[in-house]
Amino acid sequence: MIEADALCKRFGAVDAAREISFVASDGRITGLLGPNGAGKSTTLRLLYGVLQPDRGEARIDGLRMAGEAGAARARIGALPHSAGLYANLTGRENIAYYGALQGQSGAALHAAVEALVARLELRDFVDRRAKGYSQGQRVKVALARALIHDPANLILDEPTNGLDVMAVRNLRALLVDLRSEGRCILLSSHVMQEVSALCDRIVIIASGRVCADDAPEAILEKTGAASLEEAFLRVQLQAGAAP
Amino acid sequence: MRTLWTVFAKEVLENLRDRRTLFSALVMGPLLGPVLFGAMISRIVAQNAPAAQRPLAVMIEHGERAPNLVQYLEGAGVQVRAWSSATGEAGQAVERGAVAFLLRIPADYGRRFAAGTPARLELIEDSSNNRTRSAVARLHALIATYASGLAQQRLAARGVDPLLAMPVAIDEVDVATPAARAVAVIGFMTYFVLFAVLMGGLYLAIDVTAGERERGSLEPLLSLPVRRTTLLAGKLLATSLFMCLSLAISLSAFTLVFRFVSLDRLGMQANFGAYQALEFFAIGLPFVPLGAALMGFVASFTRSYREAQSYLGAVLLVPTLPIAFASIYSLKIKTYLMLIPSLSQHLLMTQLLQGKPLDPVEVLVSAGTSLAGAALLFVATGRHWRRETMLG
């Protein structure tokens, strides 16, 4: 479970997050939706702990990111916006490095890497150096790297960026699969279809504020819009009118 | 501790696979100095030492006008060759470089010589030509000796003691030992050694900080339950390892260079063999973490690989400053100078080259200040890494 509790973050004159609160529950895919520059990445960075909030608190399974950072971080798999790999290492070495940094070793680490290679279908390229990977291959390895310690919570920042249709489908299937294992999945997107196809709950943010937080159907109902896209636009217009 | 090892091993493995890092750390950095140095020294040796042993060849135009002089020169071992004006104009030949230099005896030489007025000789030379300078100087010296011999004979013939014409005489006493004299020439070797140390870690220092950020691999790394100072320490340890390798390769190459370069022909002697190479390594070792921390510190503040490269290019020059200062002011070793890293290593290494004993206190102060500087820079860099601006 991932909790954002009144998170505030300022960069100079810009309010990137103003009292952002929501809960992403276990066994659910929660979508953070918003236009470019709405504060999605900042919110996620506060949640996986590379940024510290000015006020408010991020909690992972009840553990405070501020006070129990080590334990909280160990329960997250994060896939940041630009999830670079080490070009001179093979995919397998990239994954194993993160496993080792998470405290795994020996046969257990080897088995964990093997399981992910099979699950994410990395076999064909995982023993090649990462410098020749396609964008799709890079994202798959970065995802495997985020999953190496079998985290209960997964945070993905625009994971489908730059992927082709087939790769997007595979990724969705994988996320649905991970949900069925009871994990808590939080992903951000500015693509409406992606969120509506996948998410159980949608948090819409604009200008650093939460303007809607509900199941997709409920959002449709509340805004009286025919499609989520229309609802998204309406919610944002309202937010823009009352900043 | 295990995390530290994991980070260290990964950085070492990754950079062993990077050709550019390997080339600059293990070939370019450590070998540039010894190669340049060997080439320069053997050139100096080739220019100076054998020239004195090779017979001097002099082209003379109208040698028949001064038979005594020609006979004297030949008696002094000079190979005299006749230049005939039919071959061409002498001045132009020298200018073109066809002839190194030329001695012309004017038509009135014999008359003036007999009259006791200065008999003029024309020496046509190109003073911008470095290679002929020493030969011209030798010819000058020979003619001067010939002239003073003649002068003494003339004075004696007139009943004057020739010693009256020599009111002052200089006796030179040179206190420099051959090893000390060599330091003037080979003193800049210490800079090459420190340069090799820094070059060994240059690309690694960039790669593990600015490079990691530029590739986008820093953010996921920082989201892991690992302390940032542990990450930084592992990275700087890997950098230090490559720097040590570079230092060892550089010193081995210098040992070889000194074996083949014949400094003794310049009247010099370098106190540098395998044993001194080990001592150099020990003195240079505390400079390794300092250099790694300094480069890591600078690279952490840069936004991109390119920016880091240009700033670290300047860092490579940092150790030259105290060394240049030391040679301009001819600094001798003092304990308080051991407080300045790079200068202290330079002075200690110079001491070894001169074959003088080291003061253990000075060695300890040098190592202590370098390590303290490294620790300070590490703490400062660690602080920066805890800041959010690290994400870029």
Interface residues (C-beta under 8 A of the other chain):
Chain A: R45 Y48 G49 V50 L51 Q52 A69 G70 A71 R73 A74 I76 A78 L79 P80 H81 S82 A83 G84 L85 Y86 A87 N88 L89 E93 Y97 Y98 A100 L101 Q102 G103 S105 R129 A142 R145 A146
Chain B: R2 T3 T6 V7 K10 L13 E14 N15 R17 D18 E212 R215 G216 S217 L218 E219 P220 L221 L222 S223 L224 P225 V226 E388 L391
